[in-house]
C-alpha cells in the first residue's frame, strides 16, 4: 500500500511527461480546467497510465489504492470531480486496448460513503490488521513513543474513535436503513468484526486498545505519555508541484508537525527519520501504517 502511494505521489519524470503530453494538453480546452491544478492533473493522468502499464497484474488492490489516492487528493486540493472524470475518460479511451475489459473503473468514494476519508482510514486499518496484531501481541515492556508498538496502538485508538462517531451518526437506531448509509454501515461492520476478532479478543491486546462498545478514550498501555509535548489535532501542509499531496513529519504518533521538503537539495530536519523523509505526500494515517509496516516488509 505505502509503495503504491509513494509511487502515485512521486514527481512525473520527463519520459512519462512526454507519453502523456498530448492528452494533458487537451485538458486545457475543458471548461473547468484550473491552471493551478496543472501538476495535479498531470499526476492523475500519469497514475492511470502507470496502472495500465505497471500494475495491471495487481489490478484489484492497486485499483483500490488509486481510487483512495484520488479521493484524498481531490479533498485536500479541491480538485473538480468533473475534471477527474474527464481524465478517467481519456485513460479508458486511449490507454485501454480496444476490446479489452477495463479492469479499473473509477468510482469516487464520495458517491459511495459518508465521510469517505475516514472510511479510507478504517479500510486501510483492517487491510493491515494482521500486522497490527503481530506488533501489539508481541510487546509487553514499556515502549518509546516513536516505536512500532505505540504507533500501532495510537492508530487503533484513532480508528476506534472514528468507528464510534460514524456508527452513532449513520448506523445506530436503524439509521443504517436510510438510503445512502448502507455502504458506510457495511464498512463499519467489517471494521468492527476485524477489530474484535483479530485484535480485541486476542491475548492481552484488549488491555492495549479501546473497547468499541464503550466510550473509553485512547489507551497508553506500554507507552509513556508526555502531555506537554502533545498537540491537539493533525496538521497537513498542502502543496502542488513535483511531488503532490500532504507532507508531514510525525514524531508523536498521530500528532504531526508540518514540513515542506523540496527537491532542491535542502537538508531534512535532523529529527526526521530516513523512513519518513522518503514519504512526500502521504498523510498522517498512512505515515502511521508505513511505520507499522516497515519492519514487517
Helices and strands as residue ranges (DSSP letters): H 2-9, H 14-26, G 27-29, G 35-37, H 38-53, G 56-58, H 59-77, H 81-94, H 109-112, H 116-127, H 129-138, H 148-170, G 175-177, H 182-195, I 196-200, G 205-207, G 227-229, E 237-239, E 245-252, E 255-258, H 274-277, H 284-293
